[in-house]
Amino acid sequence: MTMTLRPDAANPDDPQATDTSVNRDFRSTEMHLMNEALARAHCTEQRERALRERRVRRVLAARRMDRRAARAAQRARNLAAAAVALRSRTY
């Protein structure tokens, strides 16, 4: 029998303290860690996607506000031109 690195295996002659159980425990831990890594990667991907979508929404909102401001400026210029034209009319 071989001695294991498991802290809970007090007796090296314990049948559960064999290489097979160590391999099984290691595989179980490795699978658990792999699932955690996959979940972490998935969360990171979702967070990045949400940030990209927020950035896109902000850009689109800024463009909308820019167009609205341009229309308001054009209306103001048209009104100013109309006021000047109306004032400069001779009767």
PDB file of N, CA, C and O in Angstrom, chain B, residues numbered from 101:
ATOM      1  N   MET B 101       0.846  -1.182   0.000  1.00  0.00           N
ATOM      2  CA  MET B 101       0.000   0.000   0.000  1.00  0.00           C
ATOM      3  C   MET B 101       0.886   1.238   0.000  1.00  0.00           C
ATOM      4  O   MET B 101       1.986   1.241   0.554  1.00  0.00           O
ATOM      5  N   THR B 102       0.384   2.274  -0.628  1.00  0.00           N
ATOM      6  CA  THR B 102       1.155   3.514  -0.664  1.00  0.00           C
ATOM      7  C   THR B 102       0.532   4.538   0.259  1.00  0.00           C
ATOM      8  O   THR B 102      -0.670   4.504   0.522  1.00  0.00           O
ATOM      9  N   MET B 103       1.348   5.440   0.746  1.00  0.00           N
ATOM     10  CA  MET B 103       0.863   6.486   1.643  1.00  0.00           C
ATOM     11  C   MET B 103       0.296   7.620   0.791  1.00  0.00           C
ATOM     12  O   MET B 103       0.846   7.943  -0.262  1.00  0.00           O
ATOM     13  N   THR B 104      -0.782   8.210   1.238  1.00  0.00           N
ATOM     14  CA  THR B 104      -1.419   9.287   0.479  1.00  0.00           C
ATOM     15  C   THR B 104      -1.143  10.615   1.138  1.00  0.00           C
ATOM     16  O   THR B 104      -0.617  10.684   2.248  1.00  0.00           O
ATOM     17  N   LEU B 105      -1.504  11.660   0.441  1.00  0.00           N
ATOM     18  CA  LEU B 105      -1.337  13.012   0.944  1.00  0.00           C
ATOM     19  C   LEU B 105      -2.611  13.546   1.574  1.00  0.00           C
ATOM     20  O   LEU B 105      -2.698  14.723   1.924  1.00  0.00           O
ATOM     21  N   ARG B 106      -3.595  12.673   1.713  1.00  0.00           N
ATOM     22  CA  ARG B 106      -4.858  13.109   2.301  1.00  0.00           C
ATOM     23  C   ARG B 106      -4.688  13.328   3.789  1.00  0.00           C
ATOM     24  O   ARG B 106      -4.185  12.442   4.480  1.00  0.00           O
ATOM     25  N   PRO B 107      -5.093  14.488   4.310  1.00  0.00           N
ATOM     26  CA  PRO B 107      -4.941  14.748   5.742  1.00  0.00           C
ATOM     27  C   PRO B 107      -5.872  13.901   6.592  1.00  0.00           C
ATOM     28  O   PRO B 107      -5.593  13.679   7.770  1.00  0.00           O
ATOM     29  N   ASP B 108      -6.981  13.419   6.017  1.00  0.00           N
ATOM     30  CA  ASP B 108      -7.939  12.650   6.811  1.00  0.00           C
ATOM     31  C   ASP B 108      -7.564  11.168   6.862  1.00  0.00           C
ATOM     32  O   ASP B 108      -8.200  10.406   7.591  1.00  0.00           O
ATOM     33  N   ALA B 109      -6.558  10.746   6.113  1.00  0.00           N
ATOM     34  CA  ALA B 109      -6.157   9.345   6.122  1.00  0.00           C
ATOM     35  C   ALA B 109      -5.078   9.155   7.187  1.00  0.00           C
ATOM     36  O   ALA B 109      -3.892   9.352   6.920  1.00  0.00           O
ATOM     37  N   ALA B 110      -5.488   8.777   8.377  1.00  0.00           N
ATOM     38  CA  ALA B 110      -4.557   8.659   9.487  1.00  0.00           C
ATOM     39  C   ALA B 110      -3.722   7.388   9.376  1.00  0.00           C
ATOM     40  O   ALA B 110      -2.552   7.382   9.760  1.00  0.00           O
ATOM     41  N   ASN B 111      -4.306   6.324   8.861  1.00  0.00           N
ATOM     42  CA  ASN B 111      -3.631   5.032   8.792  1.00  0.00           C
ATOM     43  C   ASN B 111      -3.284   4.727   7.346  1.00  0.00           C
ATOM     44  O   ASN B 111      -4.191   4.633   6.519  1.00  0.00           O
ATOM     45  N   PRO B 112      -2.008   4.568   7.003  1.00  0.00           N
ATOM     46  CA  PRO B 112      -1.654   4.274   5.618  1.00  0.00           C
ATOM     47  C   PRO B 112      -2.145   2.917   5.152  1.00  0.00           C
ATOM     48  O   PRO B 112      -2.234   2.683   3.947  1.00  0.00           O
ATOM     49  N   ASP B 113      -2.473   1.998   6.085  1.00  0.00           N
ATOM     50  CA  ASP B 113      -2.981   0.679   5.694  1.00  0.00           C
ATOM     51  C   ASP B 113      -4.486   0.692   5.499  1.00  0.00           C
ATOM     52  O   ASP B 113      -5.089  -0.342   5.209  1.00  0.00           O
ATOM     53  N   ASP B 114      -5.087   1.845   5.656  1.00  0.00           N
ATOM     54  CA  ASP B 114      -6.523   2.000   5.456  1.00  0.00           C
ATOM     55  C   ASP B 114      -6.846   1.720   3.999  1.00  0.00           C
ATOM     56  O   ASP B 114      -6.175   2.258   3.118  1.00  0.00           O
ATOM     57  N   PRO B 115      -7.851   0.895   3.711  1.00  0.00           N
ATOM     58  CA  PRO B 115      -8.173   0.576   2.303  1.00  0.00           C
ATOM     59  C   PRO B 115      -8.612   1.799   1.506  1.00  0.00           C
ATOM     60  O   PRO B 115      -8.499   1.811   0.280  1.00  0.00           O
ATOM     61  N   GLN B 116      -9.102   2.810   2.177  1.00  0.00           N
ATOM     62  CA  GLN B 116      -9.525   4.008   1.446  1.00  0.00           C
ATOM     63  C   GLN B 116      -8.366   4.938   1.165  1.00  0.00           C
ATOM     64  O   GLN B 116      -8.538   5.940   0.471  1.00  0.00           O
ATOM     65  N   ALA B 117      -7.191   4.634   1.685  1.00  0.00           N
ATOM     66  CA  ALA B 117      -6.033   5.502   1.523  1.00  0.00           C
ATOM     67  C   ALA B 117      -5.157   5.045   0.362  1.00  0.00           C
ATOM     68  O   ALA B 117      -3.959   5.329   0.345  1.00  0.00           O
ATOM     69  N   THR B 118      -5.726   4.357  -0.586  1.00  0.00           N
ATOM     70  CA  THR B 118      -4.941   3.861  -1.718  1.00  0.00           C
ATOM     71  C   THR B 118      -4.845   4.918  -2.794  1.00  0.00           C
ATOM     72  O   THR B 118      -5.508   5.952  -2.724  1.00  0.00           O
ATOM     73  N   ASP B 119      -4.016   4.655  -3.789  1.00  0.00           N
ATOM     74  CA  ASP B 119      -3.866   5.572  -4.922  1.00  0.00           C
ATOM     75  C   ASP B 119      -5.183   5.754  -5.661  1.00  0.00           C
ATOM     76  O   ASP B 119      -5.470   6.833  -6.179  1.00  0.00           O
ATOM     77  N   THR B 120      -5.978   4.698  -5.707  1.00  0.00           N
ATOM     78  CA  THR B 120      -7.259   4.786  -6.411  1.00  0.00           C
ATOM     79  C   THR B 120      -8.146   5.833  -5.776  1.00  0.00           C
ATOM     80  O   THR B 120      -8.764   6.630  -6.483  1.00  0.00           O
ATOM     81  N   SER B 121      -8.222   5.848  -4.445  1.00  0.00           N
ATOM     82  CA  SER B 121      -9.081   6.844  -3.805  1.00  0.00           C
ATOM     83  C   SER B 121      -8.496   8.240  -3.963  1.00  0.00           C
ATOM     84  O   SER B 121      -9.234   9.216  -4.094  1.00  0.00           O
ATOM     85  N   VAL B 122      -7.161   8.334  -3.951  1.00  0.00           N
ATOM     86  CA  VAL B 122      -6.533   9.634  -4.160  1.00  0.00           C
ATOM     87  C   VAL B 122      -6.851  10.119  -5.558  1.00  0.00           C
ATOM     88  O   VAL B 122      -7.205  11.283  -5.745  1.00  0.00           O
ATOM     89  N   ASN B 123      -6.731   9.245  -6.539  1.00  0.00           N
ATOM     90  CA  ASN B 123      -7.062   9.616  -7.918  1.00  0.00           C
ATOM     91  C   ASN B 123      -8.519  10.002  -8.045  1.00  0.00           C
ATOM     92  O   ASN B 123      -8.862  10.962  -8.736  1.00  0.00           O
ATOM     93  N   ARG B 124      -9.382   9.242  -7.368  1.00  0.00           N
ATOM     94  CA  ARG B 124     -10.806   9.538  -7.428  1.00  0.00           C
ATOM     95  C   ARG B 124     -11.088  10.896  -6.784  1.00  0.00           C
ATOM     96  O   ARG B 124     -11.845  11.705  -7.321  1.00  0.00           O
ATOM     97  N   ASP B 125     -10.464  11.136  -5.614  1.00  0.00           N
ATOM     98  CA  ASP B 125     -10.646  12.425  -4.956  1.00  0.00           C
ATOM     99  C   ASP B 125     -10.102  13.552  -5.809  1.00  0.00           C
ATOM    100  O   ASP B 125     -10.716  14.613  -5.928  1.00  0.00           O
ATOM    101  N   PHE B 126      -8.930  13.309  -6.408  1.00  0.00           N
ATOM    102  CA  PHE B 126      -8.330  14.340  -7.251  1.00  0.00           C
ATOM    103  C   PHE B 126      -9.209  14.628  -8.455  1.00  0.00           C
ATOM    104  O   PHE B 126      -9.411  15.785  -8.825  1.00  0.00           O
ATOM    105  N   ARG B 127      -9.737  13.562  -9.072  1.00  0.00           N
ATOM    106  CA  ARG B 127     -10.621  13.767 -10.231  1.00  0.00           C
ATOM    107  C   ARG B 127     -11.873  14.514  -9.817  1.00  0.00           C
ATOM    108  O   ARG B 127     -12.348  15.398 -10.532  1.00  0.00           O
ATOM    109  N   SER B 128     -12.407  14.152  -8.654  1.00  0.00           N
ATOM    110  CA  SER B 128     -13.604  14.826  -8.174  1.00  0.00           C
ATOM    111  C   SER B 128     -13.313  16.304  -7.932  1.00  0.00           C
ATOM    112  O   SER B 128     -14.098  17.167  -8.324  1.00  0.00           O
ATOM    113  N   THR B 129     -12.190  16.591  -7.289  1.00  0.00           N
ATOM    114  CA  THR B 129     -11.802  17.979  -7.042  1.00  0.00           C
ATOM    115  C   THR B 129     -11.539  18.699  -8.351  1.00  0.00           C
ATOM    116  O   THR B 129     -11.944  19.846  -8.541  1.00  0.00           O
ATOM    117  N   GLU B 130     -10.849  18.004  -9.254  1.00  0.00           N
ATOM    118  CA  GLU B 130     -10.536  18.606 -10.547  1.00  0.00           C
ATOM    119  C   GLU B 130     -11.815  18.923 -11.320  1.00  0.00           C
ATOM    120  O   GLU B 130     -11.918  19.982 -11.938  1.00  0.00           O
ATOM    121  N   MET B 131     -12.783  18.016 -11.289  1.00  0.00           N
ATOM    122  CA  MET B 131     -14.054  18.262 -11.982  1.00  0.00           C
ATOM    123  C   MET B 131     -14.792  19.427 -11.323  1.00  0.00           C
ATOM    124  O   MET B 131     -15.404  20.246 -12.008  1.00  0.00           O
ATOM    125  N   HIS B 132     -14.734  19.495 -10.015  1.00  0.00           N
ATOM    126  CA  HIS B 132     -15.387  20.598  -9.296  1.00  0.00           C
ATOM    127  C   HIS B 132     -14.744  21.929  -9.690  1.00  0.00           C
ATOM    128  O   HIS B 132     -15.429  22.913  -9.968  1.00  0.00           O
ATOM    129  N   LEU B 133     -13.415  21.929  -9.707  1.00  0.00           N
ATOM    130  CA  LEU B 133     -12.705  23.155 -10.087  1.00  0.00           C
ATOM    131  C   LEU B 133     -12.971  23.522 -11.539  1.00  0.00           C
ATOM    132  O   LEU B 133     -13.067  24.700 -11.883  1.00  0.00           O
ATOM    133  N   MET B 134     -13.090  22.494 -12.399  1.00  0.00           N
ATOM    134  CA  MET B 134     -13.379  22.760 -13.804  1.00  0.00           C
ATOM    135  C   MET B 134     -14.765  23.386 -13.952  1.00  0.00           C
ATOM    136  O   MET B 134     -14.951  24.321 -14.732  1.00  0.00           O
ATOM    137  N   ASN B 135     -15.731  22.868 -13.203  1.00  0.00           N
ATOM    138  CA  ASN B 135     -17.077  23.446 -13.253  1.00  0.00           C
ATOM    139  C   ASN B 135     -17.077  24.875 -12.733  1.00  0.00           C
ATOM    140  O   ASN B 135     -17.768  25.739 -13.275  1.00  0.00           O
ATOM    141  N   GLU B 136     -16.304  25.125 -11.681  1.00  0.00           N
ATOM    142  CA  GLU B 136     -16.209  26.492 -11.172  1.00  0.00           C
ATOM    143  C   GLU B 136     -15.590  27.422 -12.204  1.00  0.00           C
ATOM    144  O   GLU B 136     -16.048  28.550 -12.386  1.00  0.00           O
ATOM    145  N   ALA B 137     -14.540  26.943 -12.883  1.00  0.00           N
ATOM    146  CA  ALA B 137     -13.888  27.764 -13.905  1.00  0.00           C
ATOM    147  C   ALA B 137     -14.843  28.047 -15.056  1.00  0.00           C
ATOM    148  O   ALA B 137     -14.878  29.162 -15.577  1.00  0.00           O
ATOM    149  N   LEU B 138     -15.611  27.051 -15.451  1.00  0.00           N
ATOM    150  CA  LEU B 138     -16.588  27.253 -16.524  1.00  0.00           C
ATOM    151  C   LEU B 138     -17.656  28.259 -16.101  1.00  0.00           C
ATOM    152  O   LEU B 138     -18.041  29.126 -16.885  1.00  0.00           O
ATOM    153  N   ALA B 139     -18.130  28.143 -14.872  1.00  0.00           N
ATOM    154  CA  ALA B 139     -19.143  29.087 -14.374  1.00  0.00           C
ATOM    155  C   ALA B 139     -18.567  30.494 -14.305  1.00  0.00           C
ATOM    156  O   ALA B 139     -19.239  31.461 -14.662  1.00  0.00           O
ATOM    157  N   ARG B 140     -17.319  30.612 -13.845  1.00  0.00           N
ATOM    158  CA  ARG B 140     -16.678  31.922 -13.762  1.00  0.00           C
ATOM    159  C   ARG B 140     -16.513  32.529 -15.159  1.00  0.00           C
ATOM    160  O   ARG B 140     -16.759  33.719 -15.359  1.00  0.00           O
ATOM    161  N   ALA B 141     -16.097  31.705 -16.117  1.00  0.00           N
ATOM    162  CA  ALA B 141     -15.942  32.184 -17.493  1.00  0.00           C
ATOM    163  C   ALA B 141     -17.284  32.618 -18.070  1.00  0.00           C
ATOM    164  O   ALA B 141     -17.365  33.621 -18.780  1.00  0.00           O
ATOM    165  N   HIS B 142     -18.338  31.861 -17.765  1.00  0.00           N
ATOM    166  CA  HIS B 142     -19.673  32.204 -18.259  1.00  0.00           C
ATOM    167  C   HIS B 142     -20.137  33.536 -17.668  1.00  0.00           C
ATOM    168  O   HIS B 142     -20.686  34.379 -18.378  1.00  0.00           O
ATOM    169  N   CYS B 143     -19.916  33.720 -16.367  1.00  0.00           N
ATOM    170  CA  CYS B 143     -20.308  34.984 -15.719  1.00  0.00           C
ATOM    171  C   CYS B 143     -19.522  36.151 -16.297  1.00  0.00           C
ATOM    172  O   CYS B 143     -20.079  37.224 -16.530  1.00  0.00           O
ATOM    173  N   THR B 144     -18.232  35.944 -16.529  1.00  0.00           N
ATOM    174  CA  THR B 144     -17.401  36.999 -17.109  1.00  0.00           C
ATOM    175  C   THR B 144     -17.896  37.351 -18.501  1.00  0.00           C
ATOM    176  O   THR B 144     -17.974  38.526 -18.862  1.00  0.00           O
ATOM    177  N   GLU B 145     -18.228  36.334 -19.277  1.00  0.00           N
ATOM    178  CA  GLU B 145     -18.731  36.578 -20.636  1.00  0.00           C
ATOM    179  C   GLU B 145     -20.052  37.341 -20.601  1.00  0.00           C
ATOM    180  O   GLU B 145     -20.259  38.263 -21.390  1.00  0.00           O
ATOM    181  N   GLN B 146     -20.941  36.962 -19.694  1.00  0.00           N
ATOM    182  CA  GLN B 146     -22.222  37.668 -19.575  1.00  0.00           C
ATOM    183  C   GLN B 146     -22.020  39.112 -19.141  1.00  0.00           C
ATOM    184  O   GLN B 146     -22.693  40.010 -19.647  1.00  0.00           O
ATOM    185  N   ARG B 147     -21.092  39.345 -18.202  1.00  0.00           N
ATOM    186  CA  ARG B 147     -20.818  40.701 -17.746  1.00  0.00           C
ATOM    187  C   ARG B 147     -20.253  41.555 -18.885  1.00  0.00           C
ATOM    188  O   ARG B 147     -20.642  42.710 -19.056  1.00  0.00           O
ATOM    189  N   GLU B 148     -19.333  40.974 -19.661  1.00  0.00           N
ATOM    190  CA  GLU B 148     -18.763  41.716 -20.789  1.00  0.00           C
ATOM    191  C   GLU B 148     -19.816  42.024 -21.844  1.00  0.00           C
ATOM    192  O   GLU B 148     -19.820  43.108 -22.428  1.00  0.00           O
ATOM    193  N   ARG B 149     -20.712  41.066 -22.087  1.00  0.00           N
ATOM    194  CA  ARG B 149     -21.781  41.292 -23.061  1.00  0.00           C
ATOM    195  C   ARG B 149     -22.710  42.405 -22.589  1.00  0.00           C
ATOM    196  O   ARG B 149     -23.129  43.252 -23.378  1.00  0.00           O
ATOM    197  N   ALA B 150     -23.026  42.394 -21.300  1.00  0.00           N
ATOM    198  CA  ALA B 150     -23.892  43.447 -20.742  1.00  0.00           C
ATOM    199  C   ALA B 150     -23.216  44.810 -20.840  1.00  0.00           C
ATOM    200  O   ALA B 150     -23.868  45.806 -21.154  1.00  0.00           O
ATOM    201  N   LEU B 151     -21.904  44.858 -20.571  1.00  0.00           N
ATOM    202  CA  LEU B 151     -21.179  46.130 -20.689  1.00  0.00           C
ATOM    203  C   LEU B 151     -21.185  46.635 -22.129  1.00  0.00           C
ATOM    204  O   LEU B 151     -21.378  47.826 -22.376  1.00  0.00           O
ATOM    205  N   ARG B 152     -20.971  45.714 -23.084  1.00  0.00           N
ATOM    206  CA  ARG B 152     -21.010  46.113 -24.508  1.00  0.00           C
ATOM    207  C   ARG B 152     -22.385  46.639 -24.878  1.00  0.00           C
ATOM    208  O   ARG B 152     -22.497  47.651 -25.569  1.00  0.00           O
ATOM    209  N   GLU B 153     -23.434  45.960 -24.424  1.00  0.00           N
ATOM    210  CA  GLU B 153     -24.791  46.405 -24.754  1.00  0.00           C
ATOM    211  C   GLU B 153     -25.079  47.768 -24.139  1.00  0.00           C
ATOM    212  O   GLU B 153     -25.711  48.616 -24.770  1.00  0.00           O
ATOM    213  N   ARG B 154     -24.610  47.983 -22.893  1.00  0.00           N
ATOM    214  CA  ARG B 154     -24.793  49.299 -22.270  1.00  0.00           C
ATOM    215  C   ARG B 154     -24.056  50.381 -23.034  1.00  0.00           C
ATOM    216  O   ARG B 154     -24.575  51.481 -23.222  1.00  0.00           O
ATOM    217  N   ARG B 155     -22.845  50.068 -23.474  1.00  0.00           N
ATOM    218  CA  ARG B 155     -22.061  51.033 -24.236  1.00  0.00           C
ATOM    219  C   ARG B 155     -22.778  51.374 -25.545  1.00  0.00           C
ATOM    220  O   ARG B 155     -22.826  52.538 -25.942  1.00  0.00           O
ATOM    221  N   VAL B 156     -23.332  50.368 -26.209  1.00  0.00           N
ATOM    222  CA  VAL B 156     -24.062  50.597 -27.462  1.00  0.00           C
ATOM    223  C   VAL B 156     -25.278  51.467 -27.206  1.00  0.00           C
ATOM    224  O   VAL B 156     -25.555  52.394 -27.967  1.00  0.00           O
ATOM    225  N   ARG B 157     -26.018  51.164 -26.118  1.00  0.00           N
ATOM    226  CA  ARG B 157     -27.197  51.978 -25.798  1.00  0.00           C
ATOM    227  C   ARG B 157     -26.824  53.423 -25.519  1.00  0.00           C
ATOM    228  O   ARG B 157     -27.534  54.342 -25.927  1.00  0.00           O
ATOM    229  N   ARG B 158     -25.699  53.629 -24.817  1.00  0.00           N
ATOM    230  CA  ARG B 158     -25.260  55.000 -24.541  1.00  0.00           C
ATOM    231  C   ARG B 158     -24.883  55.739 -25.824  1.00  0.00           C
ATOM    232  O   ARG B 158     -25.208  56.916 -25.980  1.00  0.00           O
ATOM    233  N   VAL B 159     -24.202  55.057 -26.736  1.00  0.00           N
ATOM    234  CA  VAL B 159     -23.824  55.686 -28.006  1.00  0.00           C
ATOM    235  C   VAL B 159     -25.073  56.045 -28.801  1.00  0.00           C
ATOM    236  O   VAL B 159     -25.170  57.142 -29.351  1.00  0.00           O
ATOM    237  N   LEU B 160     -26.027  55.119 -28.860  1.00  0.00           N
ATOM    238  CA  LEU B 160     -27.257  55.388 -29.608  1.00  0.00           C
ATOM    239  C   LEU B 160     -28.036  56.544 -28.980  1.00  0.00           C
ATOM    240  O   LEU B 160     -28.581  57.387 -29.692  1.00  0.00           O
ATOM    241  N   ALA B 161     -28.088  56.584 -27.654  1.00  0.00           N
ATOM    242  CA  ALA B 161     -28.788  57.685 -26.977  1.00  0.00           C
ATOM    243  C   ALA B 161     -28.078  59.007 -27.257  1.00  0.00           C
ATOM    244  O   ALA B 161     -28.732  60.029 -27.468  1.00  0.00           O
ATOM    245  N   ALA B 162     -26.751  58.994 -27.259  1.00  0.00           N
ATOM    246  CA  ALA B 162     -25.998  60.225 -27.543  1.00  0.00           C
ATOM    247  C   ALA B 162     -26.271  60.696 -28.967  1.00  0.00           C
ATOM    248  O   ALA B 162     -26.419  61.894 -29.210  1.00  0.00           O
ATOM    249  N   ARG B 163     -26.338  59.760 -29.904  1.00  0.00           N
ATOM    250  CA  ARG B 163     -26.644  60.138 -31.296  1.00  0.00           C
ATOM    251  C   ARG B 163     -28.042  60.729 -31.416  1.00  0.00           C
ATOM    252  O   ARG B 163     -28.259  61.716 -32.120  1.00  0.00           O
ATOM    253  N   ARG B 164     -29.003  60.093 -30.702  1.00  0.00           N
ATOM    254  CA  ARG B 164     -30.371  60.633 -30.715  1.00  0.00           C
ATOM    255  C   ARG B 164     -30.401  62.040 -30.162  1.00  0.00           C
ATOM    256  O   ARG B 164     -31.025  62.924 -30.750  1.00  0.00           O
ATOM    257  N   MET B 165     -29.729  62.263 -29.029  1.00  0.00           N
ATOM    258  CA  MET B 165     -29.705  63.602 -28.427  1.00  0.00           C
ATOM    259  C   MET B 165     -29.010  64.601 -29.346  1.00  0.00           C
ATOM    260  O   MET B 165     -29.413  65.761 -29.424  1.00  0.00           O
ATOM    261  N   ASP B 166     -27.972  64.155 -30.039  1.00  0.00           N
ATOM    262  CA  ASP B 166     -27.263  65.038 -30.964  1.00  0.00           C
ATOM    263  C   ASP B 166     -28.182  65.456 -32.116  1.00  0.00           C
ATOM    264  O   ASP B 166     -28.220  66.625 -32.499  1.00  0.00           O
ATOM    265  N   ARG B 167     -28.918  64.488 -32.657  1.00  0.00           N
ATOM    266  CA  ARG B 167     -29.861  64.821 -33.743  1.00  0.00           C
ATOM    267  C   ARG B 167     -30.961  65.753 -33.251  1.00  0.00           C
ATOM    268  O   ARG B 167     -31.356  66.684 -33.953  1.00  0.00           O
ATOM    269  N   ARG B 168     -31.457  65.496 -32.036  1.00  0.00           N
ATOM    270  CA  ARG B 168     -32.495  66.354 -31.461  1.00  0.00           C
ATOM    271  C   ARG B 168     -31.967  67.774 -31.271  1.00  0.00           C
ATOM    272  O   ARG B 168     -32.674  68.739 -31.563  1.00  0.00           O
ATOM    273  N   ALA B 169     -30.735  67.911 -30.787  1.00  0.00           N
ATOM    274  CA  ALA B 169     -30.129  69.235 -30.598  1.00  0.00           C
ATOM    275  C   ALA B 169     -29.933  69.932 -31.945  1.00  0.00           C
ATOM    276  O   ALA B 169     -30.135  71.141 -32.058  1.00  0.00           O
ATOM    277  N   ALA B 170     -29.537  69.163 -32.971  1.00  0.00           N
ATOM    278  CA  ALA B 170     -29.342  69.752 -34.299  1.00  0.00           C
ATOM    279  C   ALA B 170     -30.674  70.259 -34.855  1.00  0.00           C
ATOM    280  O   ALA B 170     -30.734  71.331 -35.457  1.00  0.00           O
ATOM    281  N   ARG B 171     -31.742  69.481 -34.648  1.00  0.00           N
ATOM    282  CA  ARG B 171     -33.064  69.927 -35.124  1.00  0.00           C
ATOM    283  C   ARG B 171     -33.509  71.182 -34.381  1.00  0.00           C
ATOM    284  O   ARG B 171     -34.046  72.109 -34.987  1.00  0.00           O
ATOM    285  N   ALA B 172     -33.284  71.211 -33.064  1.00  0.00           N
ATOM    286  CA  ALA B 172     -33.663  72.383 -32.276  1.00  0.00           C
ATOM    287  C   ALA B 172     -32.865  73.605 -32.726  1.00  0.00           C
ATOM    288  O   ALA B 172     -33.416  74.703 -32.812  1.00  0.00           O
ATOM    289  N   ALA B 173     -31.583  73.431 -33.013  1.00  0.00           N
ATOM    290  CA  ALA B 173     -30.757  74.543 -33.486  1.00  0.00           C
ATOM    291  C   ALA B 173     -31.250  75.035 -34.845  1.00  0.00           C
ATOM    292  O   ALA B 173     -31.298  76.239 -35.099  1.00  0.00           O
ATOM    293  N   GLN B 174     -31.617  74.090 -35.715  1.00  0.00           N
ATOM    294  CA  GLN B 174     -32.126  74.486 -37.034  1.00  0.00           C
ATOM    295  C   GLN B 174     -33.449  75.244 -36.893  1.00  0.00           C
ATOM    296  O   GLN B 174     -33.667  76.238 -37.586  1.00  0.00           O
ATOM    297  N   ARG B 175     -34.331  74.782 -36.001  1.00  0.00           N
ATOM    298  CA  ARG B 175     -35.581  75.501 -35.771  1.00  0.00           C
ATOM    299  C   ARG B 175     -35.309  76.912 -35.262  1.00  0.00           C
ATOM    300  O   ARG B 175     -35.953  77.869 -35.693  1.00  0.00           O
ATOM    301  N   ALA B 176     -34.352  77.038 -34.344  1.00  0.00           N
ATOM    302  CA  ALA B 176     -34.016  78.360 -33.807  1.00  0.00           C
ATOM    303  C   ALA B 176     -33.481  79.264 -34.912  1.00  0.00           C
ATOM    304  O   ALA B 176     -33.835  80.441 -34.974  1.00  0.00           O
ATOM    305  N   ARG B 177     -32.624  78.720 -35.792  1.00  0.00           N
ATOM    306  CA  ARG B 177     -32.111  79.534 -36.912  1.00  0.00           C
ATOM    307  C   ARG B 177     -33.235  79.947 -37.843  1.00  0.00           C
ATOM    308  O   ARG B 177     -33.275  81.086 -38.308  1.00  0.00           O
ATOM    309  N   ASN B 178     -34.157  79.017 -38.119  1.00  0.00           N
ATOM    310  CA  ASN B 178     -35.291  79.339 -39.000  1.00  0.00           C
ATOM    311  C   ASN B 178     -36.167  80.434 -38.381  1.00  0.00           C
ATOM    312  O   ASN B 178     -36.601  81.356 -39.072  1.00  0.00           O
ATOM    313  N   LEU B 179     -36.423  80.322 -37.069  1.00  0.00           N
ATOM    314  CA  LEU B 179     -37.235  81.335 -36.400  1.00  0.00           C
ATOM    315  C   LEU B 179     -36.530  82.686 -36.393  1.00  0.00           C
ATOM    316  O   LEU B 179     -37.170  83.720 -36.585  1.00  0.00           O
ATOM    317  N   ALA B 180     -35.230  82.684 -36.174  1.00  0.00           N
ATOM    318  CA  ALA B 180     -34.464  83.937 -36.174  1.00  0.00           C
ATOM    319  C   ALA B 180     -34.497  84.567 -37.567  1.00  0.00           C
ATOM    320  O   ALA B 180     -34.661  85.779 -37.703  1.00  0.00           O
ATOM    321  N   ALA B 181     -34.341  83.744 -38.592  1.00  0.00           N
ATOM    322  CA  ALA B 181     -34.376  84.257 -39.961  1.00  0.00           C
ATOM    323  C   ALA B 181     -35.763  84.814 -40.282  1.00  0.00           C
ATOM    324  O   ALA B 181     -35.887  85.852 -40.932  1.00  0.00           O
ATOM    325  N   ALA B 182     -36.803  84.117 -39.823  1.00  0.00           N
ATOM    326  CA  ALA B 182     -38.164  84.585 -40.065  1.00  0.00           C
ATOM    327  C   ALA B 182     -38.410  85.902 -39.339  1.00  0.00           C
ATOM    328  O   ALA B 182     -39.060  86.796 -39.882  1.00  0.00           O
ATOM    329  N   ALA B 183     -37.894  86.032 -38.111  1.00  0.00           N
ATOM    330  CA  ALA B 183     -38.070  87.263 -37.342  1.00  0.00           C
ATOM    331  C   ALA B 183     -37.344  88.422 -38.025  1.00  0.00           C
ATOM    332  O   ALA B 183     -37.874  89.531 -38.097  1.00  0.00           O
ATOM    333  N   VAL B 184     -36.145  88.171 -38.522  1.00  0.00           N
ATOM    334  CA  VAL B 184     -35.392  89.215 -39.224  1.00  0.00           C
ATOM    335  C   VAL B 184     -36.120  89.608 -40.499  1.00  0.00           C
ATOM    336  O   VAL B 184     -36.223  90.792 -40.819  1.00  0.00           O
ATOM    337  N   ALA B 185     -36.619  88.633 -41.218  1.00  0.00           N
ATOM    338  CA  ALA B 185     -37.326  88.909 -42.473  1.00  0.00           C
ATOM    339  C   ALA B 185     -38.610  89.680 -42.192  1.00  0.00           C
ATOM    340  O   ALA B 185     -38.953  90.608 -42.925  1.00  0.00           O
ATOM    341  N   LEU B 186     -39.312  89.304 -41.145  1.00  0.00           N
ATOM    342  CA  LEU B 186     -40.564  89.989 -40.798  1.00  0.00           C
ATOM    343  C   LEU B 186     -40.278  91.410 -40.356  1.00  0.00           C
ATOM    344  O   LEU B 186     -41.039  92.317 -40.694  1.00  0.00           O
ATOM    345  N   ARG B 187     -39.233  91.628 -39.630  1.00  0.00           N
ATOM    346  CA  ARG B 187     -38.890  92.950 -39.120  1.00  0.00           C
ATOM    347  C   ARG B 187     -38.388  93.856 -40.247  1.00  0.00           C
ATOM    348  O   ARG B 187     -38.614  95.066 -40.205  1.00  0.00           O
ATOM    349  N   SER B 188     -37.727  93.305 -41.231  1.00  0.00           N
ATOM    350  CA  SER B 188     -37.143  94.123 -42.282  1.00  0.00           C
ATOM    351  C   SER B 188     -38.141  94.433 -43.405  1.00  0.00           C
ATOM    352  O   SER B 188     -37.820  95.143 -44.358  1.00  0.00           O
ATOM    353  N   ARG B 189     -39.349  93.890 -43.276  1.00  0.00           N
ATOM    354  CA  ARG B 189     -40.371  94.175 -44.307  1.00  0.00           C
ATOM    355  C   ARG B 189     -40.763  95.647 -44.253  1.00  0.00           C
ATOM    356  O   ARG B 189     -40.879  96.234 -43.177  1.00  0.00           O
ATOM    357  N   THR B 190     -40.957  96.214 -45.393  1.00  0.00           N
ATOM    358  CA  THR B 190     -41.449  97.594 -45.436  1.00  0.00           C
ATOM    359  C   THR B 190     -42.903  97.581 -45.842  1.00  0.00           C
ATOM    360  O   THR B 190     -43.306  96.821 -46.723  1.00  0.00           O
ATOM    361  N   TYR B 191     -43.656  98.388 -45.226  1.00  0.00           N
ATOM    362  CA  TYR B 191     -45.091  98.444 -45.522  1.00  0.00           C
ATOM    363  C   TYR B 191     -45.401  99.625 -46.384  1.00  0.00           C
ATOM    364  O   TYR B 191     -46.559  99.842 -46.741  1.00  0.00           O
TER     365      TYR B 191
END
